Amino acid sequence: MRPFLIASATLFAVAASARAETAPAIAVAENVKFAIEALAAGFKRAGGHALRISTGSSGKFAQQILQGAPFELFLSADEENVFRLADAGLTRDRGTIYAAGRLVIFAPHGSPVVPDETLAGLKAALAAGKVTRFAIANPEVAPYGQRAVEALTHAGLWDAVKPRLVIGENIAQAAQFASSGSTEGGIVALSLVLAPALARRGRYALVPAAWHKALSQRMVLMKKAGPAAAAFYRYLQTPAAHLVFERHGYSVPGRGS
């Protein structure tokens, strides 16, 4: 009996290992890090497969995929990085927009910056010499960083803010800088500051969407994507997934939000 149990346990371990190895690799923009946990859990409850999810900056993921990284599905923070991959012949098609994000100005408790939708509080704190460090994501690789530069430029604050910038490798690191007290604040993603861990650290206000290019977030399947990745791609377009996106501060195409 004991040899049988040992053999059964060994077969179970091998099968579990095989399942883990075949779980599709999914590249996800850092601003979706909290939503993706709920989405992956909902997918599994609906009978879906296990997923290997990596979060990071969209620009870096696009470059890695161009260099052969084995991701099967890419959820970008913009459209341009998806189109780069499509133009290189690496995707099944040009993908679809899964959500639209928003920028916020965030300031930790005790900061001289008072968040408001016109950035008047930031302007006043800059004029008073009270802003020494201000966080955004790296605009060279992070779409939310690019849009932050556009918004600050629109507000006429870019030249004043630029020497004081603390650059996050991605939007999650920028949010950490903005909320930790090591800076007077930053421009980050609404989806991140809605998380309880960040929400209790300070205050935020939406940045007008008209001040920057739209944060239309596109996803796409790679040509080598398997059935599990394709199933998750379809799941992300269901009403159940749309509700998750909306709870995390996104608007969803076709839902009037």
N, C-alpha and C positions, 0 to 999 in steps of 0.2 A: 504493500500500500504506500509506504513512504517513497519508494522510487517513482511511483506514479504521480504523487503529489509534487515531487521535485520537478519531474518532467513537465507537468501541467503548469507549474509556476514559471518554468523556463520559457515554455511556449507563449505564455501570457506576456512575459516581459519582452520577448522578441516581437510579438504582435504590437504591443504598445509602442515599442521603439520604432517599428516600421511606420505606424500611424503618425508619430511625431515627425519622422523624416519626410513624410509625404505632405505634411501640412504646408499649404502655399505661403510663400513669403509676400507680405503686403507692405508697401512703402506708403506711409501716411504723413502728411504735413503736420508739423508740430502743433499748430493751432487746434487740431482735431483730437489731441491726445486724450482729453477727458471723454469726449463723445464716443471715440472709437471703442473704449472699454465697454460702454453700454451697448453699442452696436454689435460688437463681437459676441457679447453674452446673449443678446436677443437672437442673433443668427444661430447660435448653438442650440438655444431652446427650441427654435423652429426646425430643428433637425439638421442643422448645418454642421460643417466640419470644424476641427480645430484650425486655428490660423497662427502664423508667425508674423507678428506685427512689429514693424520698426517705425519710430517717429523721428523726424528731423526736418531740416530745411529742404524746401522743394527743389531749389537749384542744385543742391548737392546730390539729392536723389536722382535727378535727371542726369547729372553727369555720371553718376555711378552706373545707371542703367545703360547709358551710351557706351560705357566701358565694359559692359557685360555682366553687371550685377544681376543675380537670378530672381528678381522680383517679378511676380506674375500680375500684380495689380498695383496701380499707382494712384493715390488720392493726393492731388496737388493743391496748393493754396492759390493757384492761379490757372490760367489757360495756356499761357505761353510755353511753360515747361512741358506740358502735354503735347502741344503742337510740335515742339522740337523733336520729341520722340517719334511722333507720327510721321514727320517729314523725313526722319532717318529710316523709316520702314520697319520700326520695331513694334508697332502696335497693331491691333486688329482693325481699328478705325480711328477716328479723332475723338472718341469718348463722348462723355456727356457731363453737363454741369450738375453737381450733386447738392450744392449749397452756395450761399453767398454770405460772406463774413462782414463784420464791422470793426472799425477801429475805435478805441477809447483812449482818452487821456486818464491816466491813473496816478494818484499821489498817495503815498503812505501817510498814516496818521502822524500829525506833527509837522508835516511838510509845509513850507511857505506857499506852495502852489495850491491854489484852489481850483479843482477841476470844473470846467464849464464847457458848454458846447461851442463857444466862440473862441476858446483858448485865451480869453482876456485875463484869466487868473495867471496863466503861464507868462503872458506878456508883462503883466505887472511885476511878477516875481523876478523876471529877467531884468527889467528896468531898474529894480531896486538892488540888483546884485546878489539876490538870494538864491540863485540857481547855480550850483557848481557842477552838478552831474545830472544828466538826463538820459534815459535809456530808450533805445529803439533796437529792432532786429537789424542784422547786417543787410543793407539794401542790395548788396552784390549777389546774395544767394536766397534771401527771404522776401517773398512778395509783400508780406506785411511791413517789412522794413522799407521797401520801395514806396509803398503807399503812405507811410509815415512821412517820408521826405517830401512827397507831393503835398500832403496836408500842411506841413509846416511851411513849405514854400508858399502855398496859397494864402496862409495866414500872415505872411510877411515876417516869419520868425526864424527861418532857416539859418540866416547868417548869424543870428544871435545864439542859436542853440548849437550849431555845428561844433564850436570849440569845446563844448561841454558834454559832448556825446559819450555815452558808455554803450558800446556795441555788443549786443548779444549774438552769439553764433546762430541762434534761431529765435523765434518769437517767444518760446517758453523761457529761454534764458533771459531775454529782455524783460519779460514779466517778473521773473525772479529778482532781477536788478531793481526794477521799478517799485517792487513791493517790500523789499528787504530793509529799507531804510538807508542803504548805502548810496542811494540817489534821491533827488527830490521828486522823482516820478518818471514817467515815460509814456510813450504811445504804444499800446499793445492791443491784443485781440480781445474783443468782448467775450468770446467763448472761454477764455482762460480766467478772466477776472470774475466770471460768474461762479467759478468753483469756490466752495466754502473756504478752503485754505487761503485763497487770495482775497476773497471778498471781505473777510474780517480784518484784513491788514490796512485797509484804506478806503478811499472814495474814488469814483470814476464818473466820467461823463462821455457820452457818445460824441465822436468827431463827425461833423457833417459829411455824409456820403458824397455830396457834390464836390467836396474839396479834393478828391483823389479819384483815380480810376477805380472802377468797380472791382471788388474782391470776389469775382466769380470763380468758384473753385471747381475744377474739372477733374474727372477721374477717367482712367482708361485701362483696358486689359492689354497686356503684352501678347504678341503673337503666340508665345510659348505657354500661355496661361492654360491651366488644366480645369477640369470640371468644378473643383471646389472654389477656386478663385472666381470663376464665371458665375457660380451660384451666389457668392457673396456680392458680386457686382450687381446682380439682379436684386438681391435683398436690399441693398442700399437705395434702391429706387421704389421701395414699397411704402405704403402709408405708415406702417409701424416705424420704419427707419426715419421717415420724414419727421415724425413726432419727436424722435430723439434729437435730431438736428435742431429743431425749433427750441426744444428745452435748453439747448446749449448755446442759444443766442444767434443762430443762423436763420436766414430766410431760405425757403425752398422753392425752386422754380415751379410755377403752376399752382401754387397754394395761396397766392394773394397776400403773402406776408413779407 
